[in-house]
Amino acid sequence: MTSRRTAATVVAVATLVPAALLAAPAAYAAEGPGEKLPSCTDVSTGSGDYEQKSIDLAQTDADGPLVRGGGWRSFRATVTNIGKKDVSTLNASVSAWRQVDDEDPVVGKFVKFEYKDVRTGKWTPVDRSASGRFVTNGVLKAGKSVAYTLRLRATADLPAHMTWSDISVNASFVDHYRFPSGEVVPCTAGPTGQNMIRIVDPKA
């Protein structure tokens, strides 16, 4: 069987077509309506010299146990602009997943996420249909950090054999890669924060 990543909310800022990895630079046109940019790592596959140096991400307080059918548990993700330029296309998303052999059903059906809206202070469900994003095209100035407060819970019908899950927060932005020919193309880049959590049954 083939090992696969099963996601609660698909962390996909870019949709990659395998054939595109071998395409000429001109194949990576600017992102248009409804289109997705490839990742900078995949764009630079031929040269292998891309390195993301703009943003960093730290994920904290996500390591404790998650009670099956229990209440919400909070954690934080802090994104820092370590570059010299403002990032004006910051996106952030969250997911739960397990690296297992052909798992069905996936853990993502049973782990819910919410984030605290920084403007209203209210908890807001993370939209799975929007790839788990809770920040879209945000702005982060050079040298500054922003902390996001999130929370998660496991539903009571989470299968008993699921006793662990990985929790990932992705931060990404639109960068540009310069080919040896001098052509510059837009692409997405950014770090991931990840924690493994235990899923436990409620105490009798």
Salt bridges, closest charged atoms under 4 A:
ASP86 OD2 - LYS141 NZ 3.71
GLU103 OE2 - ARG98 NE 2.53
GLU103 OE2 - HIS161 NE2 3.88
GLU114 OE1 - ARG151 NH2 2.70
ASP117 OD1 - ARG119 NE 3.61
ASP201 OD1 - ARG68 NE 2.64
